[in-house]
Amino acid sequence: MKFETRSVHVGVDKDPSYNSATTPIYPSSTFRWDDLQTNRGYDYTRSGNPTRRALEENLAALEGGIDCRATSTGMSAIAATMHLFQPGTHIIAGNDIYGGTYRLFDKLFRDMGFDFSFVDMKQPELVKAAITPQTKCIWIETPSNPLLNIVDMAAISSIARAAGLITISDNTFLSPYLQRPFEHGVDIVIHSTTKYLNGHSDVVGGAVITNKKEHAEKIGMIVNALGLACSPFDAWLVLRGVKTLGPRMEAHQKGAMAVAKFLKGHRQVEKVYYPGLTEHPQHELAKKQQYGFGAMVSFELAGGRPQVEKMIPQLKLFQLAESLGGVESLIDYPDTMTHVSMPLEARRAGGITDKTIRLSIGIEHPDDLIADLARGLEA
């Protein structure tokens, strides 16, 4: 089946009693056993639930993996993967990743005895040079958050395989509709299902998708043992959202390209970050490993924070809020919002400045979004 068909049909047929056309919600915390040895496949919802399993089957099919574990948040998905490793492990990650991921690595797991190197992952040679005898994992975020730098997944995966390392890729920004990291040699894929997979800003969740049996079994044990699984109702909401993933992503992309072109020509904008623009330094790489350019657009506003403070109140459609991937458009100021948990020097080293603004383009008409931004920029 084609992608859009799998989005609609995988994980649906869970109701043999009444043949429901949609996946039912099973809110039960526990399930009856037939006898001391036998149950119907589920015993306790922390360990497994039919609604959540339906979502896991769907996401595994969309990414091309063999298994998936749906978690309570995107951060719990990341935390689950970190439990694949032991204290003393060295992990390499990008220097411009999501601020929450940076905080988890640099604060919590570093205090637990892990070591991290944050490098410019646009340059595979820097990744290779950062490998030590203690390195076990390379963490990939592409496109990066918020500067939309592209990581060459095939090159990084090749380096990792040669050194016996695991590669983990955060595919939240593009979703499996626009990018499938397993096709480029990545070992494990994670998502914040809060974003494009759900698509309606009404749930938080995460997912860890694997394509090797050993990783699938270990992640399953970790998610169960740590109690990281998402609730049945949240799983149902994400599964409902996934059904329209393809059409939504097409609408998101159309608006993002229009907004990026508008910003590129505005006198108040110093730089636009969008891989769909031919002048983006990694435009060709994005074309090679992605099926589209996504709906995230970032830019540098001349004048920095004082001008940002003048612009934001004039906006009527773009909501000043964290998160991304919903049907409504959002505007984010990384320096005080999504990336404030990164130390100032780390933000600057990663290229995030007081001029940086991140946009999540919704599915509104592009003309209306451009008019809204134009009003703000004129202020």
PEGICOR-V28098 format. One record per residue. N is the residue number from 1. RES is the residue in one small letter. OMEGA is omega in degrees with one decimal (999 if undefined). NEAR is the number of other C-alpha atoms within 10 Angstrom. Layout:
n=N res=RES omega=OMEGA near=NEAR
n=N res=RES omega=OMEGA near=NEAR
//
This chain:
n=1 res=m omega=176.1 near=8
n=2 res=k omega=-173.5 near=7
n=3 res=f omega=-176.6 near=14
n=4 res=e omega=179.3 near=16
n=5 res=t omega=176.6 near=12
n=6 res=r omega=179.4 near=16
n=7 res=s omega=-175.3 near=24
n=8 res=v omega=-166.2 near=18
n=9 res=h omega=-177.1 near=15
n=10 res=v omega=178.1 near=21
n=11 res=g omega=-175.0 near=22
n=12 res=v omega=-168.0 near=20
n=13 res=d omega=179.7 near=14
n=14 res=k omega=-171.7 near=18
n=15 res=d omega=-179.2 near=13
n=16 res=p omega=-177.3 near=7
n=17 res=s omega=-173.4 near=6
n=18 res=y omega=178.0 near=7
n=19 res=n omega=178.0 near=11
n=20 res=s omega=179.6 near=12
n=21 res=a omega=175.1 near=11
n=22 res=t omega=-179.5 near=16
n=23 res=t omega=178.9 near=22
n=24 res=p omega=171.1 near=17
n=25 res=i omega=176.0 near=18
n=26 res=y omega=-174.6 near=15
n=27 res=p omega=-176.5 near=13
n=28 res=s omega=176.5 near=12
n=29 res=s omega=-177.6 near=14
n=30 res=t omega=-175.4 near=14
n=31 res=f omega=-179.9 near=14
n=32 res=r omega=173.1 near=11
n=33 res=w omega=175.7 near=13
n=34 res=d omega=175.4 near=9
n=35 res=d omega=-175.8 near=7
n=36 res=l omega=-176.9 near=6
n=37 res=q omega=-164.6 near=6
n=38 res=t omega=168.2 near=11
n=39 res=n omega=-176.1 near=12
n=40 res=r omega=179.3 near=9
n=41 res=g omega=-179.9 near=11
n=42 res=y omega=177.8 near=16
n=43 res=d omega=-175.6 near=17
n=44 res=y omega=-168.7 near=13
n=45 res=t omega=174.1 near=22
n=46 res=r omega=-177.3 near=19
n=47 res=s omega=-178.9 near=17
n=48 res=g omega=-178.3 near=20
n=49 res=n omega=-176.4 near=25
n=50 res=p omega=179.9 near=22
n=51 res=t omega=179.4 near=24
n=52 res=r omega=179.8 near=28
n=53 res=r omega=177.4 near=19
n=54 res=a omega=177.7 near=22
n=55 res=l omega=-179.1 near=28
n=56 res=e omega=177.0 near=24
n=57 res=e omega=-179.2 near=20
n=58 res=n omega=-176.7 near=24
n=59 res=l omega=176.6 near=30
n=60 res=a omega=179.4 near=22
n=61 res=a omega=-177.7 near=20
n=62 res=l omega=-179.6 near=21
n=63 res=e omega=-176.8 near=24
n=64 res=g omega=177.8 near=17
n=65 res=g omega=179.2 near=23
n=66 res=i omega=-178.6 near=15
n=67 res=d omega=179.9 near=24
n=68 res=c omega=170.3 near=26
n=69 res=r omega=178.7 near=30
n=70 res=a omega=-174.0 near=33
n=71 res=t omega=-173.6 near=30
n=72 res=s omega=177.8 near=23
n=73 res=t omega=173.3 near=21
n=74 res=g omega=179.8 near=25
n=75 res=m omega=177.7 near=20
n=76 res=s omega=174.0 near=23
n=77 res=a omega=178.4 near=28
n=78 res=i omega=179.7 near=23
n=79 res=a omega=178.9 near=19
n=80 res=a omega=-179.0 near=25
n=81 res=t omega=179.4 near=19
n=82 res=m omega=178.6 near=20
n=83 res=h omega=169.3 near=15
n=84 res=l omega=-172.0 near=14
n=85 res=f omega=-177.7 near=14
n=86 res=q omega=172.2 near=12
n=87 res=p omega=-174.0 near=13
n=88 res=g omega=178.5 near=14
n=89 res=t omega=173.0 near=18
n=90 res=h omega=-179.1 near=22
n=91 res=i omega=179.1 near=25
n=92 res=i omega=178.8 near=23
n=93 res=a omega=178.6 near=23
n=94 res=g omega=179.9 near=25
n=95 res=n omega=179.4 near=20
n=96 res=d omega=-179.5 near=27
n=97 res=i omega=178.7 near=26
n=98 res=y omega=-175.8 near=19
n=99 res=g omega=178.6 near=22
n=100 res=g omega=176.6 near=16
n=101 res=t omega=178.3 near=18
n=102 res=y omega=-179.9 near=22
n=103 res=r omega=179.7 near=17
n=104 res=l omega=-179.6 near=17
n=105 res=f omega=-168.9 near=22
n=106 res=d omega=-177.7 near=18
n=107 res=k omega=-172.3 near=14
n=108 res=l omega=-174.5 near=12
n=109 res=f omega=173.7 near=17
n=110 res=r omega=177.6 near=17
n=111 res=d omega=179.1 near=12
n=112 res=m omega=176.3 near=12
n=113 res=g omega=175.8 near=12
n=114 res=f omega=176.4 near=20
n=115 res=d omega=-177.1 near=18
n=116 res=f omega=169.9 near=20
n=117 res=s omega=178.8 near=18
n=118 res=f omega=-172.4 near=20
n=119 res=v omega=174.9 near=19
n=120 res=d omega=-173.3 near=18
n=121 res=m omega=170.8 near=27
n=122 res=k omega=-177.7 near=17
n=123 res=q omega=-178.1 near=13
n=124 res=p omega=-179.6 near=19
n=125 res=e omega=177.1 near=13
n=126 res=l omega=176.0 near=12
n=127 res=v omega=180.0 near=21
n=128 res=k omega=-178.7 near=16
n=129 res=a omega=-177.4 near=9
n=130 res=a omega=-177.8 near=17
n=131 res=i omega=176.7 near=20
n=132 res=t omega=175.9 near=13
n=133 res=p omega=-179.3 near=8
n=134 res=q omega=-178.0 near=12
n=135 res=t omega=179.1 near=21
n=136 res=k omega=-171.2 near=21
n=137 res=c omega=168.9 near=23
n=138 res=i omega=-178.0 near=27
n=139 res=w omega=-175.8 near=20
n=140 res=i omega=171.5 near=26
n=141 res=e omega=-177.9 near=26
n=142 res=t omega=-8.1 near=26
n=143 res=p omega=-176.7 near=24
n=144 res=s omega=-177.0 near=21
n=145 res=n omega=16.0 near=22
n=146 res=p omega=-168.5 near=28
n=147 res=l omega=173.2 near=24
n=148 res=l omega=170.0 near=25
n=149 res=n omega=-176.4 near=25
n=150 res=i omega=176.9 near=21
n=151 res=v omega=177.8 near=23
n=152 res=d omega=-174.1 near=20
n=153 res=m omega=179.4 near=25
n=154 res=a omega=179.9 near=16
n=155 res=a omega=-179.7 near=14
n=156 res=i omega=179.2 near=24
n=157 res=s omega=177.6 near=24
n=158 res=s omega=177.2 near=17
n=159 res=i omega=-178.1 near=19
n=160 res=a omega=-179.4 near=23
n=161 res=r omega=-179.8 near=14
n=162 res=a omega=-178.4 near=8
n=163 res=a omega=180.0 near=16
n=164 res=g omega=-176.7 near=12
n=165 res=l omega=174.2 near=18
n=166 res=i omega=173.0 near=19
n=167 res=t omega=177.4 near=25
n=168 res=i omega=-176.9 near=26
n=169 res=s omega=172.7 near=22
n=170 res=d omega=-175.4 near=25
n=171 res=n omega=-174.7 near=22
n=172 res=t omega=-172.1 near=27
n=173 res=f omega=-176.3 near=26
n=174 res=l omega=-174.7 near=25
n=175 res=s omega=179.5 near=24
n=176 res=p omega=176.1 near=25
n=177 res=y omega=-174.9 near=22
n=178 res=l omega=-179.4 near=17
n=179 res=q omega=179.0 near=22
n=180 res=r omega=-173.0 near=22
n=181 res=p omega=178.4 near=27
n=182 res=f omega=-179.7 near=21
n=183 res=e omega=-178.2 near=14
n=184 res=h omega=172.5 near=16
n=185 res=g omega=-179.7 near=17
n=186 res=v omega=-176.8 near=25
n=187 res=d omega=-175.4 near=22
n=188 res=i omega=179.1 near=23
n=189 res=v omega=175.3 near=28
n=190 res=i omega=177.1 near=27
n=191 res=h omega=155.7 near=29
n=192 res=s omega=-178.6 near=29
n=193 res=t omega=173.5 near=30
n=194 res=t omega=-167.5 near=28
n=195 res=k omega=-171.3 near=27
n=196 res=y omega=-177.0 near=30
n=197 res=l omega=173.9 near=31
n=198 res=n omega=168.6 near=28
n=199 res=g omega=-174.6 near=25
n=200 res=h omega=174.3 near=18
n=201 res=s omega=-179.1 near=15
n=202 res=d omega=178.9 near=12
n=203 res=v omega=167.3 near=18
n=204 res=v omega=-178.8 near=20
n=205 res=g omega=179.2 near=26
n=206 res=g omega=178.0 near=27
n=207 res=a omega=172.3 near=30
n=208 res=v omega=-176.5 near=31
n=209 res=i omega=-175.4 near=30
n=210 res=t omega=174.8 near=26
n=211 res=n omega=174.0 near=19
n=212 res=k omega=-175.8 near=13
n=213 res=k omega=-177.0 near=11
n=214 res=e omega=178.3 near=9
n=215 res=h omega=-179.4 near=18
n=216 res=a omega=-178.8 near=20
n=217 res=e omega=-178.1 near=12
n=218 res=k omega=179.4 near=15
n=219 res=i omega=177.5 near=24
n=220 res=g omega=179.1 near=19
n=221 res=m omega=-178.4 near=15
n=222 res=i omega=-178.0 near=20
n=223 res=v omega=178.5 near=25
n=224 res=n omega=-175.1 near=18
n=225 res=a omega=-178.8 near=12
n=226 res=l omega=179.6 near=13
n=227 res=g omega=-174.1 near=15
n=228 res=l omega=-171.4 near=22
n=229 res=a omega=178.3 near=28
n=230 res=c omega=-178.3 near=24
n=231 res=s omega=177.8 near=21
n=232 res=p omega=-178.8 near=25
n=233 res=f omega=177.1 near=16
n=234 res=d omega=177.6 near=24
n=235 res=a omega=179.5 near=30
n=236 res=w omega=178.9 near=22
n=237 res=l omega=179.2 near=21
n=238 res=v omega=179.1 near=27
n=239 res=l omega=175.9 near=28
n=240 res=r omega=179.9 near=19
n=241 res=g omega=-177.6 near=21
n=242 res=v omega=-177.1 near=24
n=243 res=k omega=-178.9 near=20
n=244 res=t omega=-175.9 near=17
n=245 res=l omega=-177.9 near=21
n=246 res=g omega=179.1 near=20
n=247 res=p omega=178.8 near=12
n=248 res=r omega=-177.7 near=21
n=249 res=m omega=177.1 near=26
n=250 res=e omega=178.3 near=17
n=251 res=a omega=177.3 near=19
n=252 res=h omega=-176.2 near=28
n=253 res=q omega=179.5 near=20
n=254 res=k omega=178.9 near=19
n=255 res=g omega=-178.6 near=25
n=256 res=a omega=179.5 near=26
n=257 res=m omega=179.5 near=22
n=258 res=a omega=179.8 near=15
n=259 res=v omega=-179.8 near=22
n=260 res=a omega=179.3 near=23
n=261 res=k omega=177.5 near=15
n=262 res=f omega=-177.9 near=16
n=263 res=l omega=-178.7 near=25
n=264 res=k omega=-176.9 near=17
n=265 res=g omega=-176.4 near=12
n=266 res=h omega=-175.0 near=14
n=267 res=r omega=-179.1 near=11
n=268 res=q omega=-175.6 near=15
n=269 res=v omega=-178.1 near=17
n=270 res=e omega=-177.2 near=16
n=271 res=k omega=177.4 near=17
n=272 res=v omega=176.2 near=24
n=273 res=y omega=175.3 near=24
n=274 res=y omega=-175.3 near=29
n=275 res=p omega=179.6 near=28
n=276 res=g omega=176.8 near=22
n=277 res=l omega=-176.7 near=16
n=278 res=t omega=179.5 near=10
n=279 res=e omega=174.9 near=12
n=280 res=h omega=-173.5 near=17
n=281 res=p omega=179.7 near=14
n=282 res=q omega=179.7 near=20
n=283 res=h omega=-177.5 near=17
n=284 res=e omega=176.8 near=14
n=285 res=l omega=177.6 near=15
n=286 res=a omega=177.4 near=22
n=287 res=k omega=-175.7 near=13
n=288 res=k omega=-172.4 near=11
n=289 res=q omega=178.8 near=19
n=290 res=q omega=175.8 near=18
n=291 res=y omega=179.1 near=14
n=292 res=g omega=-172.5 near=18
n=293 res=f omega=173.9 near=26
n=294 res=g omega=-172.3 near=30
n=295 res=a omega=175.9 near=30
n=296 res=m omega=178.9 near=30
n=297 res=v omega=175.1 near=25
n=298 res=s omega=179.5 near=23
n=299 res=f omega=177.6 near=21
n=300 res=e omega=-178.9 near=21
n=301 res=l omega=178.2 near=25
n=302 res=a omega=178.7 near=17
n=303 res=g omega=174.9 near=13
n=304 res=g omega=-170.4 near=14
n=305 res=r omega=178.6 near=17
n=306 res=p omega=179.3 near=12
n=307 res=q omega=176.0 near=16
n=308 res=v omega=-179.3 near=21
n=309 res=e omega=175.3 near=12
n=310 res=k omega=-174.9 near=13
n=311 res=m omega=-169.9 near=18
n=312 res=i omega=-176.3 near=20
n=313 res=p omega=-177.9 near=12
n=314 res=q omega=-175.2 near=17
n=315 res=l omega=-179.5 near=18
n=316 res=k omega=-178.0 near=15
n=317 res=l omega=178.7 near=18
n=318 res=f omega=178.7 near=21
n=319 res=q omega=177.1 near=16
n=320 res=l omega=-174.6 near=17
n=321 res=a omega=171.4 near=15
n=322 res=e omega=-176.3 near=15
n=323 res=s omega=-175.2 near=17
n=324 res=l omega=170.7 near=26
n=325 res=g omega=178.5 near=31
n=326 res=g omega=-178.9 near=22
n=327 res=v omega=178.0 near=21
n=328 res=e omega=-179.1 near=18
n=329 res=s omega=-179.5 near=23
n=330 res=l omega=174.1 near=21
n=331 res=i omega=-174.0 near=22
n=332 res=d omega=175.8 near=24
n=333 res=y omega=-171.7 near=24
n=334 res=p omega=-174.3 near=24
n=335 res=d omega=179.7 near=22
n=336 res=t omega=-174.5 near=10
n=337 res=m omega=-171.0 near=14
n=338 res=t omega=-175.5 near=19
n=339 res=h omega=-179.5 near=25
n=340 res=v omega=179.2 near=15
n=341 res=s omega=172.1 near=21
n=342 res=m omega=174.9 near=22
n=343 res=p omega=-177.7 near=14
n=344 res=l omega=-178.3 near=14
n=345 res=e omega=177.6 near=10
n=346 res=a omega=176.8 near=17
n=347 res=r omega=-178.4 near=21
n=348 res=r omega=178.5 near=15
n=349 res=a omega=178.7 near=15
n=350 res=g omega=177.8 near=18
n=351 res=g omega=178.7 near=13
n=352 res=i omega=-176.5 near=21
n=353 res=t omega=176.6 near=18
n=354 res=d omega=176.4 near=19
n=355 res=k omega=-171.3 near=21
n=356 res=t omega=175.4 near=25
n=357 res=i omega=179.3 near=24
n=358 res=r omega=178.4 near=23
n=359 res=l omega=167.4 near=26
n=360 res=s omega=-174.6 near=27
n=361 res=i omega=179.6 near=29
n=362 res=g omega=-177.9 near=29
n=363 res=i omega=174.9 near=23
n=364 res=e omega=178.8 near=15
n=365 res=h omega=-178.4 near=13
n=366 res=p omega=-179.3 near=19
n=367 res=d omega=-179.9 near=11
n=368 res=d omega=178.4 near=13
n=369 res=l omega=178.9 near=23
n=370 res=i omega=178.1 near=19
n=371 res=a omega=179.4 near=16
n=372 res=d omega=178.6 near=16
n=373 res=l omega=178.7 near=21
n=374 res=a omega=177.9 near=17
n=375 res=r omega=178.7 near=15
n=376 res=g omega=-178.2 near=20
n=377 res=l omega=179.0 near=21
n=378 res=e omega=179.6 near=12
n=379 res=a omega=999 near=14
//
